[in-house]
Amino acid sequence: MASSGKKKTTMAKLNRERKLRERRLDKQTKKDARKQASHRHAQSRDVLTGGDDRSIPEGIPQPALDPVVQSPADV
């Protein structure tokens, strides 16, 4: 008895392969979303700080801060 030329793939194997492709696609989608979020966060930080992560350049004297005193009515 000769077998047919093609081997048949079972539905179970086809389902396993489909799930694997879906998991890989979901994983890649999440990875891309994390990269985009990180990139957007870095851009917003550059806008706020001028891109160098320092809000005030070094060597510039800072004004002294006055202590905050709350009045008894505020407490």
N, C-alpha and C positions, 0 to 999 in steps of 0.2 A: 504494500500500500504506500503510495507516494503521498507525501503531504503537500499541501498547497504552498506556493512559493513564499507567501508572506506569513509572518508570525502575527497573531492577533494580540493586541494589547488589551488587557482587561480594563473594565470600567474603574476598578479600584485603583489601578496604577495611574490611569488618566486623571482621576480625582486627586490623588496624592501630588501629582506633578502640577496640577492647576493650583492647588493650595500653596505649594511651594513658590510658584511664580507670584501669587498674590501676596504672600508674606514678604518676599523680596522687594516687590513694588512698594508695599506699605513701609518697609524699613527705609528704602531709599527716599520716599516722600518725607518721612520724619527727619531724616538726616538733612535733606535739602532745606526743610523748614527751620531746623536749628541753625544752619549756616546763614540763612537769610536774616533770622532774628539777631544773630550775633553781629552780622554786618550792619544792620540798622542801628543796633545799640552802640556800636563803635562810632557810627556817623553822628548820632545824636550827642554823644559825649564830646566829639570833636567840635561840634557847634557850640556847646556850652563852655568848653574850656579853651577854645582856640586851637585845639589839636595837639597840645603838648602835655595834657593831663595836669597842668598847673594853672590854677585860677589867677594867681598873682606871680609875676616873675620874681626870681630870686634877686636879692640885693636891694630891693625897694623897701624903705622903712615903712612899717605899718603903724597906723595911728593907735594910740592906747584906747582900750575899750572902757567905758564907764560902767561901774557895777549897777546891776539892776536892783532896785529897791521897790518892793511892793507895799502899797499902802494897806493899812489894816482893813479898809473897806473892800479891797479886792480879794482878800483872803477869806 
